[in-house]
Amino acid sequence: MDFSSYNSLDDLNYAPDASGNSTSEYDSADEEPLARWRIHHSTNRPSSTGSTQNFSKDEIVRQQVANIDWGIPKDHMPTEDFSGVACMKDIHQGIMADGTPLDYLEVFMTFDIVQTIVDQTNHYACQHLTAGNIDVGPQSRLHNWKPVTINEMYKFLALIGWMVKLPCILDYWRKHKLYGLPLVRTVMPRNRFELILKLRHFSDNEQDPGDDRLYKLRTLMDKFIHNFQNAFTPGKKICIDESLIPWRDLL
């Protein structure tokens, strides 16, 4: 995404920082579409004639910025010397000297992370199936739900990471030689995979404070950040993907 033409004065929300067999489809009752809301603010200000006029927030900012004298910075931004070494932390270097790819994965995606997914998935499944407002049809695969185990969750996550791009989930389990994906059928039945996919969860909805947009991922995100900080020292040059994080300041 190109932010070269981006103008922060046009953004009403910007403010400088002061600091297997069934083919039935399933619903997505727990998913909500992501939407970006723009909140327009208006302020009443008296005019020179004594009457009151409505000014939008961007108009007020434009008036304030118009009186600022802009110039070219004369001094260079101070930089600190980088003294770190990009590498695995000492506690892992000896242990991981002969480590396999799976060993490295488990340094970051630890057992407690997968156990959290298992616990929250089973908890949400219980909430979903006992809710009085959920209409489960007689042919729904939800009737076959049983609590997911840690071993099943590892298989589920492995399939998610292994899957190539196909038009629909059903295609991964097809026996036609055109697809040639016999492995997936030996790991998990499709019905079971779709059940876990539908009910997989990472946090308790009932504990949602309502003011944290990342609440449903907060627990896992904090665990991953903790594991990365404890396992690896990053180098001097770190790239922040501007297509994901629009940055308006100096690093």
N, C-alpha and C positions, 0 to 999 in steps of 0.2 A: 504494500500500500504506500502510495507517495504522499508524504506530508509537506512537500515543498511549497504547495500553495495554500497550506492550512493557515487560517487567520484566527488567532485566539479571541479576537474581538467579536467574531461572529458566533462564538460558543457561549451561550447564555449561562452554562453551568461552570465555566472556567473562572477560577479565582487564584491569584498568585499565592504560593505557599508561604505562610509566615513562619513555619517551623521546618424320536423318531418317526411316526407314521401319519400323525394327524396333520392336516394342512390348514386347519382353522387359524385365523388371525387372532391376535390377542390385543387387548386395549392397552392404553398407557395412562391409567387413572392417576398415577403419581407424577406424571410429567407435565410441566407447564411450559408453554412457549416463552422463549426469551424475547423480551421487548425492551426497546430503549426509549425511555420517556424523557421528553424535554419540558422542563418546568419554566414557564414564562412568568417573570416577576414584573410588577409595575409599581412605580413610586409616584406619589403626588408631590409636586414641587410648585411653589408659587412662582409666577412669571413676574417680569418687571412691571406689568400693569396691575399687579395685585391679584389676578385671577389664578385659579389652580389648574394646572395641566398635568396630564398623565404622561410619564416618561418610562419607557421600558428600561430594563437593566442595562442592555447593551448601549442604549442612547446615552445613559448617564456615564458609562465607562468611556464612550467615545469623546464626550465633552471633557472629561478629566484628562484623557490621554492627549487630546489636541493641544493642551497648554504645556506639555512637557517638551523640553529641548533635548532632542536625541543627538547623540554624537558617537564617534568611533572610540572604543575603549583604548586607553593609552597604556595600560599596564597588562601584563600577562597574568592569567590565573595561576595562583600558586599550586604546585604539584608536589606530592610527597614521593620520596624514593621508595620503590617497591623492593622489599627485602625477603619476600616469601619465595618458596620453591613449589611449583605445581607438582604435586605427587600425592600418593596415598599416605595417610597418617601412619606414624611409626607403628602403632598398635596393629595395623593390618599388613604392613609390608612383608614381615616374615611369614605370617600365616598364609598370605595370598601369593607367595612366590610361585607356587605350583598350582594355583587355583584354576578351576574350570570356569567356563562362562557362567554356569549355574551358581558357583561359589560367589562370584562377583555380584550376580543379581541379588543373592540373599544378603549381601552386605547392605544393600539399599532397600530392597523390598523384604524386610525381615518377617519372621514368623508372626510377630504380634500384629503386623499390618494385615496379613491374610486372615488371622484370627478375628480381627476387628470386622472385616468384611463378612466373615461367616456369621458372627454374632448379630450384626446389624441386619443382615439379610434374613436370618431366621426370625428376628424380632419383628421386622416389617411384614414378613409373610404372615405371622400370627395376627398382627394388627389388621392386615388387609383382608384375611379370610374370615375374621370375626366381626368385621364392620357391618352394621346393619344396612348401610346404604349401598353395598356392593351387590350387584345382581350377577351371580355366577350361573351360567347356563348349564343344563344337564350334561352337555358334551364337552364342557370346558376341561382342559388339562389341569386346571387348578385343583380339581378333586383328587388328583394323583400326587399332590405336593407332599413331600416329606422333608424334614430338616436337612439342609446341606451340611456336609462334613468338610473338614479341612482338606482332606485328600481330593474331594470333588472340586473344591474351590481352586486348588492348584491346577487341576485338569482344565477347568473352565478358563482360568486366566491364560494357560498355555495355548488353548485353542484360539482365544481372542488375539494373542500375539502372533499366532501362526497363520491365521486366515488371510488369504489373498482376496482381491476384490472380485466379487461375483454379484450378479443382479439381486439375488435374494438368499436368505438363510437356507431355504430348502435345497438350493443347488449344491451346497457343501456335502450333503448326505445322499446325493443322487448316485446311483450305481452305473449310470451310463459311462462308457469308456471315454466319451468326449470330455468329461470333467476329470476323471482320473485322480480322485481324492479319497482313496480307501482308508487312509489313516484315521480320519475324523470319526468314522463309524466304529473303530476299535477303541476309541477313547471315551465317547459318551453318546448315548442316544439323542436324537434331535429334540424329542419332546422334553427331555430333562434339561438340555442346554437352553431351550427357549424358556422354560420355567425359571431357571436361575437368572437368565438375562432379564426377564420381566420383573422379578422380585429382588434382584440384587440391590443392596443399599449400603450406605457408608455412615449413616448417622440416624439418630432417633428423631423422627419428625415432631414428636410431642415435646421435645426439648428445644425446638427452634425458637430463638429469642425474637426473631422477626426483623432485626436490623442488621443482619449479617448475610450478605448475598452469597457468600462462599460457605455458609454453614454446613451444607450437605457434604462438602468436601474438606471442611476445616480440620477434622481430626486426622484424616489421612495425610493431608498436606503438611500439617505440623510434624507428623511422624517422619515423612520423607525428608523435609528440610533438616530435621534433627539428625537423621542418618547421614545425609550428604555432608553436613558440617562436621560430623564426627569422623567421617571416613576419608575425606578428600580436601586438599588445599588447592583452591583455584589459582590460575596464573594471573599475570598482570593484565592481560588483555581479555576482557569479558565482553561478549557480544550480546546485547539486548535486542531481541527481534522487534523492530519498530512496527511491524505489521500487527503485532499483538499488544505492544505497550507503547502508545503514542507519548513520547517524552518531550517536554517543553522546557527543559532546563539543562544545565551543564552537569556532566557526571564528575 
